Amino acid sequence: MKLISTGSSGAALWLLLHCCQIARTVGQKSDSALTVVENTAVREAGSADKEAEVTADEDGDFEVVQPTDNWQTLKAGQAVPAGSHVRLNLQTGQREIRLGKEQLKYWPQEHRETKTDQGTISADELKQALKKMENLIPDSVTSKYRPLGELKRDVAQLDLLVETDVQIMKRLLDQFKNSNLTTELKLSLLLDLEYLVHQVDNAQSLCSMGGLQLVVEGLNSTDFRLQETSAFVLGAAASSNPMVQVKALESGALQTLLVILATAQPLRVKKKVLFAVASLLRNFPYAQRHFLSHGGLQVLSELFRADGGGVLRIRIVTMLYDMISEKELISQAGLDQAPDATHEEQVQQYSKVSMQEELLEKGWCTLVPQMLESTEHDYREKSSVDGGSI
């Protein structure tokens, strides 16, 4: 019994000592235990970045980075363009930048293959580069062209005179008044006038300078070439120009033109005279009434019968159709909108033009169908369309 008691006391003592050892071990820190270490380097770097950003904000001047398709380090205080791709390199701890996906779509191929210089060029460097470019121009090129100063000096010595259309017409009319001019020179002057009087203001200037009276006098010339060209000028000036139409009618041009159509003249002359008559009568009811009162339809009917080839017939029918259509359009315009004073005046003037009654009286209903016998398709078509209105 004594042996067993001694063994039990020893086991209890050993167990007590072992528990104390475990408690002491747990109470102490192990060298391999996890500890929180403050990263002073990162904190210092963050403080430096904040200071740089504050400095940049205070200065208000940022250095804008020009990104490429390769990653490059982003320094403190640098501004980033919109759309750029920015990342934090975990290995180096630095921020990096490159072009974004949208920017890379429009990045030229040559910029992707080669690195471009992102440096800026100063004004002095640019001037030096321009001077070098001037020196690179070969002498063979400079020898082909004259200096600008020399050209200006030569042009000033020429004393060039730039004339307006009015000045040109005045010079042409002064030359036309010369009685010693040949017929060829007069024809040339009239053709120059015809080119100018297509403009409305030039035609009106021709009237104010007395040139229209010279043109009308040319219609009375014994030379059929002058008659033809004068009628050409008159028709061009009076076309869609009410002021010239009134002046021409007051000068007796319509009577002179009808006399030329009633007499034996070459076909080329009658073509131009018909053109002048149509220009005077179009949209001018007073002239149309004057035309009827002076036997204009009788002159045209005789000309229609004498024209076997049909060249003049188509022109005559077209002119008569235009005058009838004008009157109908004016009458219909009053039905679509409220009549004003101008429209009422037009209706009153056209009411005095008895064009259709005169055509019936002069037998035009039997003349126009004769064009259907022509072998020309255009003549038959024109007679069926315009003749129906007549």
C-alpha positions as MATLAB code, in Angstrom:
seq = 'MKLISTGSSGAALWLLLHCCQIARTVGQKSDSALTVVENTAVREAGSADKEAEVTADEDGDFEVVQPTDNWQTLKAGQAVPAGSHVRLNLQTGQREIRLGKEQLKYWPQEHRETKTDQGTISADELKQALKKMENLIPDSVTSKYRPLGELKRDVAQLDLLVETDVQIMKRLLDQFKNSNLTTELKLSLLLDLEYLVHQVDNAQSLCSMGGLQLVVEGLNSTDFRLQETSAFVLGAAASSNPMVQVKALESGALQTLLVILATAQPLRVKKKVLFAVASLLRNFPYAQRHFLSHGGLQVLSELFRADGGGVLRIRIVTMLYDMISEKELISQAGLDQAPDATHEEQVQQYSKVSMQEELLEKGWCTLVPQMLESTEHDYREKSSVDGGSI';
ca = [
       0.000    0.000    0.000;
       2.849    2.309    0.702;
       4.274    1.651   -2.794;
       1.004    2.462   -4.507;
       0.610    5.708   -2.576;
       4.052    6.845   -3.485;
       3.424    6.174   -7.219;
       0.156    8.092   -7.214;
       1.743   11.125   -5.581;
       4.481   11.186   -8.215;
       2.007   11.032  -11.125;
      -0.017   13.872   -9.680;
       3.094   15.969   -9.178;
       4.202   15.346  -12.767;
       0.814   16.293  -14.135;
       0.833   19.540  -12.137;
       4.273   20.512  -13.392;
       3.241   19.747  -16.995;
       0.170   21.999  -16.767;
       2.249   24.883  -15.399;
       4.666   24.528  -18.280;
       1.839   24.683  -20.830;
       0.350   27.769  -19.196;
       3.698   29.553  -19.212;
       4.265   28.661  -22.887;
       0.858   29.979  -23.974;
       1.337   33.201  -22.024;
       4.532   34.060  -23.871;
       4.774   35.345  -27.546;
       6.109   32.968  -30.098;
       8.748   34.071  -32.469;
       6.723   32.682  -35.426;
       3.438   34.380  -34.492;
       1.745   36.859  -36.988;
       2.291   40.517  -36.174;
       1.026   43.789  -37.755;
       3.937   45.769  -39.179;
       3.307   49.376  -40.272;
       4.537   50.020  -43.843;
       6.303   53.283  -43.395;
       7.566   53.293  -47.013;
       4.051   53.189  -48.481;
       2.869   55.844  -46.054;
       5.792   58.098  -46.980;
       5.128   57.542  -50.738;
       1.443   58.381  -50.269;
       2.338   61.516  -48.376;
       4.697   62.533  -51.177;
       1.977   61.977  -53.815;
      -0.473   64.051  -51.813;
       2.037   66.832  -51.480;
       2.711   66.717  -55.230;
      -0.996   66.806  -56.005;
      -1.523   69.718  -53.650;
       1.365   71.570  -55.261;
      -0.059   70.913  -58.728;
      -3.482   72.098  -57.655;
      -2.056   75.256  -56.145;
      -0.052   76.060  -59.283;
      -2.976   75.277  -61.601;
      -0.573   74.017  -64.312;
      -0.502   70.310  -65.118;
       1.815   68.479  -67.446;
      -0.469   66.486  -69.719;
       0.818   63.014  -70.505;
       0.642   61.914  -74.142;
      -0.076   58.171  -73.884;
       0.990   55.624  -76.488;
       0.032   52.022  -77.094;
       2.762   50.926  -74.610;
       2.679   51.247  -70.821;
       4.608   54.188  -69.401;
       5.116   55.371  -65.861;
       2.806   58.141  -64.640;
       4.666   60.669  -62.550;
       3.225   62.661  -59.685;
       1.415   65.850  -60.781;
       0.835   64.712  -64.388;
      -2.624   65.034  -65.936;
      -4.221   62.121  -67.780;
      -6.196   62.634  -71.032;
      -9.758   61.392  -71.078;
     -10.206   57.824  -72.244;
      -6.718   56.671  -71.221;
      -6.088   53.324  -69.495;
      -4.437   53.697  -66.048;
      -3.263   50.819  -63.852;
      -1.275   50.271  -60.633;
       1.778   48.057  -61.082;
       1.800   45.784  -58.002;
       5.423   44.855  -58.575;
       6.820   48.386  -58.701;
       4.020   50.172  -56.821;
       3.832   52.863  -59.561;
       0.932   53.993  -61.687;
       1.180   53.364  -65.437;
      -0.766   54.713  -68.417;
      -1.394   53.851  -72.045;
      -4.041   54.496  -74.710;
      -7.533   53.196  -74.055;
      -9.423   50.782  -76.273;
     -11.441   53.537  -77.962;
      -8.309   55.556  -78.620;
      -6.478   52.564  -80.075;
      -9.195   52.181  -82.718;
      -8.144   55.448  -84.330;
      -4.409   55.079  -83.671;
      -2.599   54.904  -87.050;
      -0.724   51.745  -87.877;
       2.595   53.503  -88.184;
       2.243   54.820  -84.619;
       1.622   51.319  -83.367;
       4.754   49.982  -85.001;
       7.109   52.816  -84.082;
       7.440   54.962  -81.018;
       6.724   58.612  -81.547;
       8.596   61.402  -79.926;
       6.398   62.973  -77.285;
       8.599   66.027  -76.820;
       7.460   69.491  -77.816;
       9.159   71.797  -80.317;
       9.857   75.327  -79.282;
       9.321   78.351  -81.508;
      13.060   78.845  -82.017;
      13.505   75.242  -83.104;
      10.657   75.616  -85.569;
      12.221   78.733  -87.089;
      15.522   76.964  -87.494;
      13.802   74.049  -89.194;
      12.063   76.389  -91.636;
      15.356   78.043  -92.512;
      16.864   74.661  -93.233;
      13.916   73.832  -95.501;
      14.499   76.996  -97.526;
      18.102   76.009  -98.018;
      17.021   72.576  -99.240;
      15.102   74.017 -102.237;
      17.205   73.344 -105.336;
      18.350   76.181 -107.534;
      16.608   74.626 -110.537;
      13.220   75.245 -108.917;
      13.873   78.830 -107.877;
      15.204   79.672 -111.321;
      11.879   78.733 -112.935;
       9.829   81.282 -110.995;
      10.213   84.985 -110.588;
      10.241   86.627 -107.159;
       6.963   88.024 -105.880;
       8.311   91.548 -105.583;
       9.387   91.544 -109.218;
       5.956   90.357 -110.338;
       4.201   93.099 -108.369;
       6.442   95.719 -109.899;
       5.768   94.491 -113.452;
       1.997   94.380 -112.910;
       2.025   97.937 -111.573;
       3.910   99.091 -114.685;
       1.272   97.527 -116.969;
      -1.369   99.927 -115.619;
      -4.194   97.460 -116.289;
      -7.685   98.953 -116.647;
     -10.556   96.839 -115.302;
     -13.871   97.874 -116.897;
     -17.364   97.230 -115.606;
     -20.171   96.034 -117.875;
     -21.631   99.537 -118.047;
     -18.277  100.994 -119.075;
     -17.875   98.323 -121.724;
     -21.349   99.011 -123.151;
     -20.678  102.741 -123.209;
     -17.447  102.152 -125.106;
     -19.206   99.829 -127.575;
     -21.989  102.350 -128.189;
     -19.488  105.171 -128.752;
     -17.731  103.041 -131.329;
     -21.038  102.052 -132.952;
     -21.945  105.715 -133.475;
     -18.911  106.171 -135.697;
     -20.190  106.474 -139.266;
     -16.905  105.284 -140.728;
     -17.230  101.795 -139.277;
     -17.547   98.862 -141.635;
     -20.460   96.461 -141.469;
     -18.249   93.711 -140.055;
     -17.193   95.926 -137.129;
     -20.796   96.918 -136.442;
     -21.826   93.256 -136.395;
     -19.023   92.508 -133.949;
     -20.119   95.357 -131.665;
     -23.750   94.199 -131.732;
     -22.759   90.647 -130.819;
     -20.768   91.981 -127.863;
     -23.820   93.938 -126.742;
     -26.036   90.870 -127.103;
     -23.758   88.972 -124.733;
     -24.061   91.717 -122.097;
     -27.779   92.565 -122.284;
     -28.866   89.092 -121.181;
     -28.455   90.457 -117.653;
     -31.466   92.502 -116.564;
     -29.516   95.453 -115.157;
     -27.277   95.675 -118.232;
     -30.321   95.751 -120.531;
     -31.831   98.556 -118.492;
     -28.523  100.438 -118.608;
     -28.588  100.054 -122.386;
     -31.913  101.912 -122.457;
     -30.701  104.688 -120.149;
     -27.610  105.238 -122.332;
     -29.671  105.538 -125.536;
     -28.401  102.273 -126.940;
     -31.861  100.826 -127.533;
     -32.616  103.499 -130.101;
     -29.442  102.577 -131.991;
     -30.556   98.951 -132.032;
     -33.993   99.911 -133.384;
     -32.311  101.990 -136.099;
     -30.323   98.893 -137.013;
     -33.618   97.155 -137.811;
     -34.181   99.724 -140.598;
     -30.787   99.013 -142.161;
     -30.613   97.941 -145.794;
     -28.124   95.227 -144.852;
     -30.032   92.109 -143.802;
     -27.110   91.079 -141.558;
     -27.529   94.223 -139.469;
     -31.286   93.619 -139.311;
     -30.739   90.080 -138.103;
     -28.189   90.996 -135.431;
     -30.164   94.036 -134.241;
     -33.273   91.883 -133.797;
     -31.129   89.389 -131.876;
     -29.931   92.120 -129.496;
     -33.455   93.502 -129.057;
     -34.893   90.077 -128.243;
     -32.163   89.339 -125.708;
     -32.638   92.703 -123.976;
     -36.461   92.551 -123.862;
     -36.695   88.943 -122.670;
     -38.351   88.923 -119.196;
     -37.455   92.593 -118.734;
     -40.596   94.800 -118.427;
     -38.680   98.079 -118.457;
     -37.017   97.260 -121.790;
     -40.325   95.994 -123.193;
     -41.975   99.330 -122.464;
     -39.087  101.325 -123.909;
     -38.989   99.184 -127.038;
     -42.727   99.543 -127.592;
     -42.522  103.313 -127.139;
     -39.685  103.515 -129.651;
     -41.793  101.849 -132.378;
     -39.799   98.617 -132.438;
     -42.916   96.416 -132.746;
     -44.127   98.141 -135.914;
     -40.662   97.868 -137.455;
     -40.470   94.164 -136.671;
     -43.896   93.520 -138.229;
     -42.826   95.351 -141.378;
     -39.755   93.108 -141.667;
     -41.931   89.999 -141.308;
     -44.344   91.264 -143.948;
     -41.624   91.890 -146.538;
     -39.399   89.471 -148.394;
     -36.472   88.678 -146.139;
     -34.073   85.740 -145.746;
     -35.179   82.959 -143.421;
     -32.395   83.669 -140.927;
     -33.626   87.248 -140.536;
     -37.242   86.198 -139.941;
     -36.136   83.737 -137.247;
     -34.443   86.468 -135.242;
     -37.320   88.895 -135.829;
     -39.836   86.354 -134.536;
     -37.640   85.904 -131.482;
     -37.695   89.673 -130.883;
     -41.491   89.845 -131.345;
     -42.066   87.003 -128.866;
     -39.786   88.682 -126.310;
     -41.749   91.943 -126.622;
     -45.199   90.343 -126.304;
     -44.584   87.791 -123.547;
     -46.308   88.799 -120.251;
     -47.073   92.247 -121.686;
     -50.841   92.557 -122.401;
     -50.587   96.145 -123.586;
     -48.078   95.135 -126.268;
     -50.287   92.171 -127.231;
     -53.245   94.493 -127.766;
     -50.994   96.787 -129.772;
     -49.885   93.776 -131.797;
     -53.485   92.840 -132.652;
     -54.479   96.400 -133.530;
     -51.594   96.693 -136.011;
     -52.510   93.545 -137.910;
     -49.990   91.257 -136.272;
     -52.123   88.136 -136.678;
     -52.622   88.903 -140.375;
     -48.859   89.184 -140.846;
     -48.286   85.901 -139.019;
     -50.985   84.086 -141.006;
     -49.390   85.121 -144.299;
     -45.990   84.088 -142.968;
     -47.490   80.765 -141.836;
     -48.890   80.031 -145.279;
     -45.642   81.015 -147.041;
     -43.476   78.806 -144.826;
     -43.549   75.492 -146.620;
     -40.730   73.942 -144.606;
     -42.416   74.461 -141.246;
     -39.433   76.077 -139.520;
     -41.316   79.308 -138.859;
     -44.673   77.632 -138.311;
     -43.589   75.957 -135.098;
     -42.289   79.281 -133.754;
     -45.505   81.081 -134.636;
     -47.766   78.484 -133.025;
     -45.629   78.415 -129.883;
     -45.818   82.199 -129.537;
     -49.606   82.245 -129.948;
     -50.003   79.380 -127.477;
     -47.930   81.244 -124.866;
     -50.101   84.353 -125.145;
     -53.326   82.357 -124.762;
     -51.918   80.437 -121.770;
     -50.894   83.656 -120.032;
     -54.442   84.973 -120.080;
     -55.884   81.688 -118.813;
     -53.357   81.440 -115.978;
     -54.122   84.969 -114.823;
     -57.844   84.214 -114.798;
     -57.394   80.962 -112.856;
     -55.047   82.538 -110.312;
     -57.882   84.658 -108.963;
     -59.916   81.571 -108.110;
     -57.254   80.024 -105.867;
     -56.435   83.025 -103.699;
     -57.879   86.342 -102.630;
     -57.377   88.865 -105.453;
     -55.199   91.875 -104.755;
     -54.818   95.184 -106.554;
     -52.020   93.937 -108.811;
     -53.917   90.846 -109.883;
     -57.062   92.836 -110.593;
     -55.022   95.184 -112.775;
     -53.592   92.239 -114.708;
     -57.040   90.727 -115.222;
     -58.332   94.052 -116.494;
     -55.443   94.434 -118.947;
     -55.770   90.885 -120.310;
     -59.539   91.301 -120.683;
     -58.824   93.878 -123.386;
     -56.764   91.360 -125.381;
     -59.209   89.435 -127.566;
     -56.660   86.927 -128.810;
     -58.932   83.896 -129.284;
     -61.627   85.907 -131.041;
     -59.065   87.313 -133.457;
     -57.681   83.836 -134.144;
     -61.139   82.553 -135.019;
     -61.792   85.525 -137.258;
     -58.469   85.179 -139.122;
     -59.049   81.489 -139.830;
     -56.344   80.003 -137.636;
     -58.542   77.000 -136.872;
     -57.909   75.823 -140.427;
     -54.245   76.838 -140.550;
     -52.903   75.007 -137.507;
     -54.157   71.519 -138.509;
     -51.995   71.795 -141.628;
     -48.991   71.061 -139.427;
     -50.339   67.551 -138.917;
     -49.463   66.824 -142.535;
     -45.766   67.450 -141.839;
     -43.339   64.534 -141.902;
     -41.615   65.853 -138.772;
     -42.878   64.238 -135.584;
     -42.088   67.337 -133.481;
     -44.220   69.511 -135.754;
     -47.202   67.146 -135.517;
     -46.863   66.888 -131.739;
     -46.624   70.652 -131.348;
     -49.644   71.248 -133.551;
     -51.750   68.724 -131.611;
     -50.866   70.262 -128.231;
     -50.700   73.967 -129.017;
     -53.285   73.810 -131.769;
     -55.824   72.374 -129.339;
     -55.510   75.490 -127.162;
     -55.749   77.800 -130.160;
];
